[in-house]
């Protein structure tokens, strides 16, 4: 069975069916959406079971020629990095659909249909082995997200959606030019037209070409991430989108940029990556500090989490760009961690917003009294978000900082500021809403208490956090080979010593 | 003398004459659609003969008419555009009472377009361009009682006349320098002559021809007439101009530049590249501020001419291949967009205004879906036909060391999103309470058929791109010796 292709086909079929479901039959729409996402989870688990973690190679490849004269093909597969992102995507979308189903907006079938279409885009993106196909899915995911913002967003939705689309498209189209240029240079070297990443990987690009092409790709990735200063669309889009969409964008769409960097940017253009190492690392560092400061001063909880995401992604980019084995593995782990944590944080924001009618944290207070169970969940998520030792994010951040320190001690020092700020802003959010005198709500905020429907979404996320915190080895080991292969060429160019302590051993030592 | 080569043209001219003659009689009610049926039949037969002759490229009349794969494919595109125009005119108020003339002139214009792209000689090409232009002057103004229609026809006539003068001047210079009007001979002479930079007169000739053809293709800086003429003309005629005329102009560009003037490529490629880049930038920026979908599509057609001209600017067979593929995709997208505008225009007053489309997708989901597809495809979103076309054009540009042109194209596309997407957003927004009277319309089947076929084609052309690209590849290869 072409299991990896099914990952894309199942949600696509479900999305088409959803679009045809009569508008008033909300129950049917819910059933189809849940069945679609649930089935996709099942497929992703099959892919995981069939996955060979001992090999770093791209595997379970489904290859069908699409446009042979141009060398474009339908080529899907997974490697140690994408397998976890695929799993994260399928699980988070299922939870997202569950959350959306409980408070389905008007024209709910279309809402769910677009949600599933964006899942198609993300899953295709994470499994593409062909550059053009990667681009196709890269763009494919944009449209449903944009329409979700336009149709169900806040008051300023038109502007938010358009800013988001135009920002992203400028980067994407430049990336398209870079993709074509890459393939044309590769064609002269290989003797045939191809866009397959694994074929292009061995092609030596000249220094200038490598730098320019890397820059072309990275611009698109940086906008999607977003990396400072390309984050202009973020406050609008995150602020105006329906919160389920915001959560999925922050948790998954941002990973598309990181994934591109790790899967295409660094392995294909090691020379260029090495040339631009310092500039990009500086942008990431600015992002860490700037994002943290914005999060600290943010007015609404939603923006706070959104800006914190800017800082966390700065960490991840830094971890990849220093070409250190430990840092890169930490970055991969942190991609998963951040996805889970940010999704959980937005879920809590959603519950608070719904129960109190506001996301403005200065108008709330003392909710722990009326909603003790929520307070517990909130505290766990807060601890994970600020990477308390023992939490899942701690392992990832520790790896990243350790690896960065080995290569560029000064970067690690600046990045540490982000860790400190994280405690400041996350605790601010927790304290101002949960502790202190009861404010802004009636009935001591019982309306916000964790109910069964919310628990179905939140508890699995918290369980995943514990799972990663207790057994990070499972994740690191399965992705280690692929990560090593991704950064190895860049390590050679940067002259890094290739023998380093095994991070998995370090992980065992650091764990509680 | 090979007379077989002209069969597709004879059929079209005969159909044009028959349709005009049929208009002279007062037809009984059962036969009131006779001109339309004559037109459909003529186009159908002409298409069939082209298909039958596909594997046997040939030339006739001392090489003045050349049916190469390129000219056959271009003729095919023009015929499909004609077919769609007749379908879109079903129930159109324009030309009511003068259906014979209306359809006959469309067929005559189509004949001119086909003559332009099958020409093996400058004179024949000129006749073709004149035939299509004169027919279209009248068609634009055919709603004689509507001021905008008259204005449109007059404006087109004025600018068109200047274009004609420039074209004939350019051809004359070309003839003077090479001593022949035959495209083949001109090609040989230019190849012998070496780089043309030393002969300013030939450069001037190329520039004048580019200007004049640019008029017809509505490329910058000769695009000023486009928005007014497009807006004023009856919408099916606008559709015809933006598909058929554009195809004919592009065919002529390919024949004269990529084909005949291949030897002098170094001299004209920057010129055409500049026209292309300017069209993309000006067209897309011009479209941003429009409130009428028709005007917006007019500016967009300026921009699209720019994308298409990338395929000419590179001067390679691959460039021509990419151009033709994009032209086919462009045909599908444009037909859909105008079909939906035509539908809306018949339902409400000022139906071409963007506000008139508010919530239209919710009322007629199929129309909303195909229009959204057309807009996304025009903007170049994958995996739609417009994307594959742009991909090929960008590839052709980069492959011929015109990276700058591809980058201009990419950035211009990003700008174009704003206005293309605005239409799609508006279509799916909640409809406001309006006091405008709506005619509830039974959608004419031919119009719906064009819209839906176009919508399907936008997806199908991308998913099964390879067979179409193979056709385009043959066409591109046939252009160069």
Interface residues (C-beta under 8 A of the other chain):
Chain A: X66 X67 X68 X69 X70 X132 X135 X136 X139 X140 X143 X146 X147 X150 X151 X158 X161 X162 X165 X166 X169 X170 X173 X174 X176 X177 X180 X181 X184
Chain B: X376 X380 X381 X382 X383 X387 X388 X391 X392 X394 X395 X398 X399 X403 X406 X407 X410 X411 X413 X414 X417 X418 X421 X425 X428 X429 X465 X466 X469 X470 X473
